[in-house]
Amino acid sequence: MVQKCSGLNRLVHTLSKLRLNDVKLFLIGLGFVFLLNWIVTLSWIPKFKCLSDGSVLQSTKQYSIFSLTDVSYAQNLANKINIYCYILTEPQSHLTKAYHVQTTWARRCTRFGFISSKAEKLMKMLAVDRTQNYVKHSWISMRETLRALHKQTYKAAYFLKADDTTYVIMENLRNALEYTDPRKPFIMGHIYKIRPNEFTLSGSFGYVLSRSALELIVLKGLDKLADCGPIQHVREDIQISKCAKALGIEFKDSIDMFGMSRFSNVTINNLFGTFNNSNNNSGTIQWDPIKTDYTQAVYDLKKLPASPLLISFGGLMPVKMYILEYLIYHLRPVGITHRILQHLPYSSSLSAMNRYHQQDYST
């Protein structure tokens, strides 16, 4: 009986040892599986860090697909080129037009302010002693605006004038200003000829005053020269052109590598490829995307309706501003990366500008 019990005890002890070994082996195997999974996961995450389980895009900046976008050049320009944007509007357009400028492109100005005859709580305003209607008395309103810009404590290097229907691509504007000196008096915008030997700016598409040009107009022009005086019922872009010319301020237009004005007077409708005889959707299209398709073996970018480095659009209602905001900053064709500053260096653009500026705007 004792021998039987002793044998039974040995059997139980042996089975217990087997179970313990099995448990150990199981735990070791499980740990190995977890370790292997961790190593494999770490090796793949850097390659696909914009994706999570189920390929769902994360909302945090670290895992956003746009965190992979190189914005260093644009950020460097934004830190280096200081622009105050002043946007002229009217009380009836505060919420229907101007507010949408504030929520789209104006955010990318170094600072900005809206000029109106009435304050608006939802918008950043620049205090200006202005009571007259801007549309009817735009030059009178502009004179007071220029005084307010010069008086304010914030001293920007450049001042961008825009309307509440203007859309500006600020990165392209800063690129155009990169090699300019704000200590030299100049005015930059779309320049067109109104009659032989007389040029003027187009105010609808925005224009830029250097710090020196603003000081010259306010201190030596507004109260001292007839062309800068309080003239009624004239367009501000025409009159500020006359005032600048009288003061010897240089006129600049930014020209791209194809010889196109970047402050072009193109409207967004020019980009729709609409038909000239649109009654029956037949006729000749305004531009042919097939001829400018750079993914093909043969193409000609000079046939684009506007510069690929365009700075501004004019005459836009808010819905088109939001469309531009999406197309420019969010829509990306997969597999196409633009390195325009590497393949088309600024020197080529600069030489085109130099040739353009040889034209005499002073006579």
SENU-643671 format. One record per residue (C-alpha): x, y, z; residue in three letters. Coordinates in nm, 2 decimals. Example, Ala and Ser with C-alpha at 12.3 -4.5 7.8 and 13.67 -1.06 7.14 Angstrom:
<pts>
+--------+--------+--------+-----+
|     xx |     yy |     zz | res |
+--------+--------+--------+-----+
|   1.23 |  -0.45 |   0.78 | ALA |
|   1.37 |  -0.11 |   0.71 | SER |
+--------+--------+--------+-----+
</pts>
This chain:
<pts>
+--------+--------+--------+-----+
|     xx |     yy |     zz | res |
+--------+--------+--------+-----+
|   0.00 |   0.00 |   0.00 | MET |
|   0.29 |   0.23 |   0.08 | VAL |
|   0.45 |   0.15 |  -0.25 | GLN |
|   0.13 |   0.23 |  -0.44 | LYS |
|   0.10 |   0.57 |  -0.27 | CYS |
|   0.46 |   0.64 |  -0.33 | SER |
|   0.42 |   0.56 |  -0.70 | GLY |
|   0.11 |   0.78 |  -0.72 | LEU |
|   0.29 |   1.07 |  -0.56 | ASN |
|   0.58 |   1.04 |  -0.81 | ARG |
|   0.33 |   1.04 |  -1.10 | LEU |
|   0.15 |   1.35 |  -0.96 | VAL |
|   0.48 |   1.52 |  -0.91 | HIS |
|   0.59 |   1.43 |  -1.27 | THR |
|   0.26 |   1.56 |  -1.42 | LEU |
|   0.29 |   1.88 |  -1.21 | SER |
|   0.64 |   1.94 |  -1.35 | LYS |
|   0.52 |   1.88 |  -1.70 | LEU |
|   0.24 |   2.14 |  -1.66 | ARG |
|   0.49 |   2.39 |  -1.52 | LEU |
|   0.73 |   2.34 |  -1.80 | ASN |
|   0.44 |   2.38 |  -2.05 | ASP |
|   0.34 |   2.70 |  -1.89 | VAL |
|   0.69 |   2.83 |  -1.90 | LYS |
|   0.73 |   2.74 |  -2.26 | LEU |
|   0.40 |   2.91 |  -2.34 | PHE |
|   0.49 |   3.23 |  -2.16 | LEU |
|   0.83 |   3.24 |  -2.33 | ILE |
|   0.67 |   3.18 |  -2.67 | GLY |
|   0.41 |   3.45 |  -2.61 | LEU |
|   0.68 |   3.70 |  -2.50 | GLY |
|   0.88 |   3.62 |  -2.82 | PHE |
|   0.58 |   3.68 |  -3.04 | VAL |
|   0.51 |   4.02 |  -2.87 | PHE |
|   0.88 |   4.12 |  -2.90 | LEU |
|   0.89 |   4.03 |  -3.27 | LEU |
|   0.57 |   4.22 |  -3.34 | ASN |
|   0.71 |   4.53 |  -3.16 | TRP |
|   1.03 |   4.52 |  -3.37 | ILE |
|   0.85 |   4.48 |  -3.70 | VAL |
|   0.60 |   4.76 |  -3.61 | THR |
|   0.88 |   5.00 |  -3.53 | LEU |
|   1.07 |   4.92 |  -3.85 | SER |
|   0.76 |   5.01 |  -4.06 | TRP |
|   0.61 |   5.31 |  -3.88 | ILE |
|   0.86 |   5.57 |  -4.00 | PRO |
|   0.78 |   5.48 |  -4.36 | LYS |
|   0.41 |   5.51 |  -4.31 | PHE |
|   0.38 |   5.74 |  -4.02 | LYS |
|   0.08 |   5.92 |  -4.17 | CYS |
|  -0.13 |   5.60 |  -4.14 | LEU |
|  -0.28 |   5.41 |  -3.84 | SER |
|  -0.47 |   5.09 |  -3.81 | ASP |
|  -0.73 |   5.08 |  -4.08 | GLY |
|  -0.54 |   5.35 |  -4.27 | SER |
|  -0.73 |   5.62 |  -4.09 | VAL |
|  -0.55 |   5.96 |  -4.10 | LEU |
|  -0.47 |   6.09 |  -3.76 | GLN |
|  -0.58 |   6.44 |  -3.65 | SER |
|  -0.26 |   6.53 |  -3.46 | THR |
|   0.01 |   6.73 |  -3.65 | LYS |
|   0.27 |   6.46 |  -3.58 | GLN |
|   0.07 |   6.20 |  -3.78 | TYR |
|  -0.09 |   6.43 |  -4.03 | SER |
|  -0.01 |   6.37 |  -4.40 | ILE |
|   0.07 |   6.74 |  -4.43 | PHE |
|   0.34 |   6.71 |  -4.16 | SER |
|   0.54 |   6.54 |  -4.44 | LEU |
|   0.52 |   6.86 |  -4.65 | THR |
|   0.84 |   7.07 |  -4.65 | ASP |
|   0.73 |   7.42 |  -4.55 | VAL |
|   1.08 |   7.54 |  -4.44 | SER |
|   1.13 |   7.78 |  -4.72 | TYR |
|   0.79 |   7.94 |  -4.68 | ALA |
|   0.84 |   7.96 |  -4.30 | GLN |
|   1.18 |   8.12 |  -4.35 | ASN |
|   1.04 |   8.38 |  -4.58 | LEU |
|   0.75 |   8.45 |  -4.34 | ALA |
|   1.00 |   8.51 |  -4.06 | ASN |
|   1.22 |   8.73 |  -4.27 | LYS |
|   0.97 |   8.93 |  -4.48 | ILE |
|   0.74 |   9.13 |  -4.26 | ASN |
|   0.42 |   9.24 |  -4.44 | ILE |
|   0.12 |   9.44 |  -4.30 | TYR |
|  -0.19 |   9.37 |  -4.51 | CYS |
|  -0.45 |   9.65 |  -4.51 | TYR |
|  -0.78 |   9.55 |  -4.67 | ILE |
|  -1.04 |   9.82 |  -4.76 | LEU |
|  -1.41 |   9.74 |  -4.72 | THR |
|  -1.75 |   9.88 |  -4.64 | GLU |
|  -1.99 |   9.81 |  -4.34 | PRO |
|  -2.24 |   9.63 |  -4.57 | GLN |
|  -1.96 |   9.39 |  -4.68 | SER |
|  -1.81 |   9.31 |  -4.34 | HIS |
|  -1.97 |   8.97 |  -4.30 | LEU |
|  -2.05 |   8.90 |  -4.66 | THR |
|  -1.70 |   8.96 |  -4.80 | LYS |
|  -1.44 |   9.09 |  -4.57 | ALA |
|  -1.48 |   8.83 |  -4.29 | TYR |
|  -1.40 |   8.55 |  -4.55 | HIS |
|  -1.08 |   8.73 |  -4.65 | VAL |
|  -0.99 |   8.71 |  -4.28 | GLN |
|  -1.06 |   8.34 |  -4.26 | THR |
|  -0.87 |   8.25 |  -4.58 | THR |
|  -0.55 |   8.43 |  -4.70 | TRP |
|  -0.52 |   8.72 |  -4.46 | ALA |
|  -0.42 |   8.49 |  -4.18 | ARG |
|  -0.08 |   8.44 |  -4.36 | ARG |
|   0.01 |   8.81 |  -4.34 | CYS |
|   0.25 |   8.90 |  -4.07 | THR |
|  -0.03 |   9.13 |  -3.94 | ARG |
|  -0.34 |   9.27 |  -4.10 | PHE |
|  -0.62 |   9.51 |  -4.05 | GLY |
|  -0.95 |   9.60 |  -4.22 | PHE |
|  -1.03 |   9.97 |  -4.30 | ILE |
|  -1.39 |  10.07 |  -4.29 | SER |
|  -1.61 |  10.36 |  -4.18 | SER |
|  -1.76 |  10.14 |  -3.91 | LYS |
|  -1.60 |   9.89 |  -3.66 | ALA |
|  -1.68 |   9.52 |  -3.67 | GLU |
|  -1.63 |   9.30 |  -3.36 | LYS |
|  -1.56 |   8.98 |  -3.56 | LEU |
|  -1.28 |   9.14 |  -3.76 | MET |
|  -0.93 |   9.29 |  -3.69 | LYS |
|  -0.97 |   9.66 |  -3.77 | MET |
|  -0.72 |   9.94 |  -3.83 | LEU |
|  -0.84 |  10.26 |  -3.68 | ALA |
|  -0.87 |  10.52 |  -3.95 | VAL |
|  -1.04 |  10.86 |  -3.94 | ASP |
|  -1.26 |  10.77 |  -4.24 | ARG |
|  -1.62 |  10.86 |  -4.29 | THR |
|  -1.67 |  10.87 |  -4.67 | GLN |
|  -1.77 |  10.58 |  -4.89 | ASN |
|  -1.46 |  10.40 |  -5.02 | TYR |
|  -1.62 |  10.31 |  -5.36 | VAL |
|  -1.71 |  10.68 |  -5.43 | LYS |
|  -1.41 |  10.84 |  -5.27 | HIS |
|  -1.14 |  10.58 |  -5.28 | SER |
|  -0.85 |  10.82 |  -5.30 | TRP |
|  -0.97 |  11.04 |  -5.02 | ILE |
|  -1.01 |  10.72 |  -4.81 | SER |
|  -0.67 |  10.59 |  -4.91 | MET |
|  -0.50 |  10.92 |  -4.81 | ARG |
|  -0.63 |  10.87 |  -4.45 | GLU |
|  -0.54 |  10.51 |  -4.46 | THR |
|  -0.18 |  10.58 |  -4.55 | LEU |
|  -0.16 |  10.83 |  -4.26 | ARG |
|  -0.29 |  10.57 |  -4.02 | ALA |
|  -0.05 |  10.31 |  -4.14 | LEU |
|   0.24 |  10.55 |  -4.10 | HIS |
|   0.12 |  10.65 |  -3.75 | LYS |
|   0.07 |  10.30 |  -3.60 | GLN |
|   0.34 |  10.17 |  -3.37 | THR |
|   0.39 |   9.85 |  -3.56 | TYR |
|   0.66 |   9.92 |  -3.82 | LYS |
|   0.63 |   9.67 |  -4.10 | ALA |
|   0.89 |   9.64 |  -4.39 | ALA |
|   0.62 |   9.62 |  -4.65 | TYR |
|   0.25 |   9.72 |  -4.68 | PHE |
|   0.01 |   9.52 |  -4.90 | LEU |
|  -0.31 |   9.70 |  -5.01 | LYS |
|  -0.60 |   9.47 |  -5.10 | ALA |
|  -0.98 |   9.49 |  -5.15 | ASP |
|  -1.24 |   9.26 |  -4.99 | ASP |
|  -1.26 |   9.07 |  -5.32 | THR |
|  -0.89 |   9.01 |  -5.35 | THR |
|  -0.72 |   8.68 |  -5.29 | TYR |
|  -0.34 |   8.68 |  -5.23 | VAL |
|  -0.10 |   8.38 |  -5.22 | ILE |
|   0.13 |   8.52 |  -4.95 | MET |
|   0.41 |   8.27 |  -5.01 | GLU |
|   0.44 |   8.38 |  -5.37 | ASN |
|   0.43 |   8.75 |  -5.27 | LEU |
|   0.71 |   8.70 |  -5.02 | ARG |
|   0.91 |   8.52 |  -5.28 | ASN |
|   0.87 |   8.82 |  -5.51 | ALA |
|   0.99 |   9.05 |  -5.23 | LEU |
|   1.28 |   8.83 |  -5.12 | GLU |
|   1.55 |   9.03 |  -5.30 | TYR |
|   1.40 |   9.37 |  -5.26 | THR |
|   1.51 |   9.63 |  -5.00 | ASP |
|   1.23 |   9.80 |  -4.80 | PRO |
|   1.46 |  10.09 |  -4.73 | ARG |
|   1.43 |  10.19 |  -5.10 | LYS |
|   1.11 |  10.36 |  -5.22 | PRO |
|   0.92 |  10.13 |  -5.46 | PHE |
|   0.57 |  10.02 |  -5.53 | ILE |
|   0.50 |   9.67 |  -5.67 | MET |
|   0.19 |   9.55 |  -5.85 | GLY |
|   0.03 |   9.49 |  -6.18 | HIS |
|   0.14 |   9.77 |  -6.41 | ILE |
|  -0.05 |   9.85 |  -6.73 | TYR |
|  -0.04 |  10.13 |  -6.98 | LYS |
|  -0.34 |  10.36 |  -6.99 | ILE |
|  -0.20 |  10.58 |  -7.27 | ARG |
|   0.14 |  10.63 |  -7.44 | PRO |
|   0.41 |  10.69 |  -7.19 | ASN |
|   0.17 |  10.67 |  -6.89 | GLU |
|   0.15 |  10.37 |  -6.66 | PHE |
|  -0.06 |  10.29 |  -6.36 | THR |
|  -0.12 |  10.02 |  -6.11 | LEU |
|  -0.42 |   9.80 |  -6.09 | SER |
|  -0.56 |   9.82 |  -5.74 | GLY |
|  -0.80 |   9.53 |  -5.78 | SER |
|  -0.52 |   9.27 |  -5.76 | PHE |
|  -0.33 |   9.43 |  -5.48 | GLY |
|  -0.01 |   9.63 |  -5.46 | TYR |
|   0.28 |   9.66 |  -5.22 | VAL |
|   0.45 |   9.97 |  -5.08 | LEU |
|   0.79 |   9.95 |  -4.93 | SER |
|   0.84 |  10.11 |  -4.59 | ARG |
|   1.04 |  10.39 |  -4.75 | SER |
|   0.77 |  10.45 |  -5.02 | ALA |
|   0.50 |  10.49 |  -4.75 | LEU |
|   0.71 |  10.74 |  -4.55 | GLU |
|   0.78 |  10.94 |  -4.87 | LEU |
|   0.42 |  10.96 |  -4.97 | ILE |
|   0.30 |  11.06 |  -4.62 | VAL |
|   0.57 |  11.30 |  -4.52 | LEU |
|   0.65 |  11.46 |  -4.86 | LYS |
|   0.35 |  11.39 |  -5.07 | GLY |
|   0.00 |  11.41 |  -4.92 | LEU |
|   0.02 |  11.77 |  -4.80 | ASP |
|   0.29 |  11.90 |  -5.03 | LYS |
|   0.23 |  11.78 |  -5.39 | LEU |
|  -0.08 |  11.85 |  -5.61 | ALA |
|  -0.08 |  11.49 |  -5.74 | ASP |
|  -0.10 |  11.36 |  -5.39 | CYS |
|  -0.36 |  11.61 |  -5.27 | GLY |
|  -0.73 |  11.55 |  -5.17 | PRO |
|  -0.87 |  11.51 |  -5.52 | ILE |
|  -1.23 |  11.40 |  -5.53 | GLN |
|  -1.39 |  11.12 |  -5.74 | HIS |
|  -1.07 |  10.96 |  -5.87 | VAL |
|  -0.97 |  10.60 |  -5.83 | ARG |
|  -0.71 |  10.55 |  -5.57 | GLU |
|  -0.49 |  10.32 |  -5.78 | ASP |
|  -0.46 |  10.58 |  -6.06 | ILE |
|  -0.40 |  10.86 |  -5.81 | GLN |
|  -0.14 |  10.68 |  -5.60 | ILE |
|   0.04 |  10.60 |  -5.92 | SER |
|   0.05 |  10.97 |  -6.01 | LYS |
|   0.16 |  11.06 |  -5.66 | CYS |
|   0.44 |  10.79 |  -5.66 | ALA |
|   0.56 |  10.91 |  -6.00 | LYS |
|   0.58 |  11.27 |  -5.88 | ALA |
|   0.79 |  11.16 |  -5.58 | LEU |
|   1.03 |  10.95 |  -5.79 | GLY |
|   0.92 |  10.62 |  -5.64 | ILE |
|   1.02 |  10.32 |  -5.85 | GLU |
|   0.75 |  10.10 |  -6.01 | PHE |
|   0.81 |   9.73 |  -6.00 | LYS |
|   0.63 |   9.43 |  -6.14 | ASP |
|   0.73 |   9.07 |  -6.05 | SER |
|   0.80 |   8.87 |  -6.36 | ILE |
|   0.84 |   8.49 |  -6.36 | ASP |
|   1.08 |   8.27 |  -6.56 | MET |
|   0.83 |   8.27 |  -6.85 | PHE |
|   0.81 |   8.65 |  -6.87 | GLY |
|   0.46 |   8.66 |  -6.72 | MET |
|   0.35 |   8.91 |  -6.47 | SER |
|   0.29 |   8.75 |  -6.13 | ARG |
|   0.06 |   9.04 |  -6.04 | PHE |
|  -0.14 |   8.96 |  -6.35 | SER |
|  -0.49 |   9.10 |  -6.41 | ASN |
|  -0.61 |   8.74 |  -6.48 | VAL |
|  -0.94 |   8.65 |  -6.31 | THR |
|  -1.03 |   8.31 |  -6.19 | ILE |
|  -1.28 |   8.29 |  -6.48 | ASN |
|  -0.98 |   8.28 |  -6.72 | ASN |
|  -0.88 |   7.95 |  -6.56 | LEU |
|  -1.20 |   7.77 |  -6.62 | PHE |
|  -1.13 |   7.69 |  -6.99 | GLY |
|  -1.46 |   7.84 |  -7.09 | THR |
|  -1.56 |   7.86 |  -7.45 | PHE |
|  -1.55 |   8.19 |  -7.64 | ASN |
|  -1.88 |   8.11 |  -7.81 | ASN |
|  -2.05 |   7.96 |  -7.50 | SER |
|  -2.40 |   7.96 |  -7.63 | ASN |
|  -2.38 |   7.61 |  -7.76 | ASN |
|  -2.05 |   7.51 |  -7.58 | ASN |
|  -1.86 |   7.51 |  -7.91 | SER |
|  -1.58 |   7.72 |  -8.04 | GLY |
|  -1.22 |   7.78 |  -7.92 | THR |
|  -1.13 |   7.74 |  -7.55 | ILE |
|  -0.94 |   8.02 |  -7.38 | GLN |
|  -0.65 |   7.78 |  -7.29 | TRP |
|  -0.57 |   7.42 |  -7.37 | ASP |
|  -0.46 |   7.21 |  -7.07 | PRO |
|  -0.33 |   6.94 |  -7.30 | ILE |
|  -0.06 |   7.18 |  -7.43 | LYS |
|   0.05 |   7.28 |  -7.08 | THR |
|   0.04 |   6.93 |  -6.92 | ASP |
|   0.39 |   6.89 |  -6.78 | TYR |
|   0.34 |   6.52 |  -6.71 | THR |
|   0.36 |   6.46 |  -7.09 | GLN |
|   0.67 |   6.44 |  -7.30 | ALA |
|   0.59 |   6.77 |  -7.49 | VAL |
|   0.44 |   7.07 |  -7.32 | TYR |
|   0.47 |   7.45 |  -7.32 | ASP |
|   0.41 |   7.63 |  -6.99 | LEU |
|   0.42 |   7.97 |  -7.17 | LYS |
|   0.07 |   7.89 |  -7.30 | LYS |
|  -0.07 |   7.89 |  -6.95 | LEU |
|  -0.34 |   8.16 |  -6.89 | PRO |
|  -0.14 |   8.30 |  -6.60 | ALA |
|   0.19 |   8.26 |  -6.42 | SER |
|   0.24 |   7.93 |  -6.22 | PRO |
|   0.38 |   8.16 |  -5.95 | LEU |
|   0.08 |   8.40 |  -5.96 | LEU |
|   0.05 |   8.63 |  -5.66 | ILE |
|  -0.31 |   8.74 |  -5.66 | SER |
|  -0.66 |   8.72 |  -5.80 | PHE |
|  -0.91 |   9.00 |  -5.81 | GLY |
|  -1.29 |   9.03 |  -5.81 | GLY |
|  -1.36 |   8.71 |  -5.61 | LEU |
|  -1.67 |   8.63 |  -5.41 | MET |
|  -1.62 |   8.43 |  -5.09 | PRO |
|  -1.71 |   8.09 |  -5.23 | VAL |
|  -1.43 |   8.12 |  -5.48 | LYS |
|  -1.18 |   8.21 |  -5.21 | MET |
|  -1.26 |   7.89 |  -5.02 | TYR |
|  -1.22 |   7.69 |  -5.35 | ILE |
|  -0.88 |   7.85 |  -5.40 | LEU |
|  -0.79 |   7.78 |  -5.03 | GLU |
|  -0.86 |   7.41 |  -5.08 | TYR |
|  -0.70 |   7.38 |  -5.43 | LEU |
|  -0.38 |   7.56 |  -5.33 | ILE |
|  -0.32 |   7.43 |  -4.98 | TYR |
|  -0.49 |   7.10 |  -4.95 | HIS |
|  -0.54 |   6.92 |  -5.28 | LEU |
|  -0.24 |   6.71 |  -5.38 | ARG |
|  -0.20 |   6.48 |  -5.68 | PRO |
|  -0.03 |   6.17 |  -5.55 | VAL |
|   0.32 |   6.11 |  -5.70 | GLY |
|   0.38 |   6.46 |  -5.82 | ILE |
|   0.63 |   6.68 |  -5.62 | THR |
|   0.72 |   7.03 |  -5.72 | HIS |
|   1.07 |   7.16 |  -5.67 | ARG |
|   1.04 |   7.47 |  -5.88 | ILE |
|   1.31 |   7.66 |  -5.69 | LEU |
|   1.56 |   7.39 |  -5.75 | GLN |
|   1.49 |   7.32 |  -6.11 | HIS |
|   1.42 |   7.68 |  -6.21 | LEU |
|   1.65 |   7.89 |  -5.99 | PRO |
|   1.55 |   8.24 |  -5.90 | TYR |
|   1.84 |   8.38 |  -6.11 | SER |
|   1.64 |   8.30 |  -6.43 | SER |
|   1.34 |   8.48 |  -6.29 | SER |
|   1.56 |   8.77 |  -6.18 | LEU |
|   1.71 |   8.81 |  -6.53 | SER |
|   1.36 |   8.82 |  -6.67 | ALA |
|   1.27 |   9.09 |  -6.42 | MET |
|   1.58 |   9.29 |  -6.50 | ASN |
|   1.49 |   9.29 |  -6.87 | ARG |
|   1.14 |   9.39 |  -6.78 | TYR |
|   1.25 |   9.68 |  -6.56 | HIS |
|   1.46 |   9.82 |  -6.84 | GLN |
|   1.13 |   9.97 |  -6.96 | GLN |
|   1.11 |  10.33 |  -6.87 | ASP |
|   0.82 |  10.41 |  -6.64 | TYR |
|   0.94 |  10.76 |  -6.56 | SER |
|   0.82 |  10.94 |  -6.88 | THR |
+--------+--------+--------+-----+
</pts>
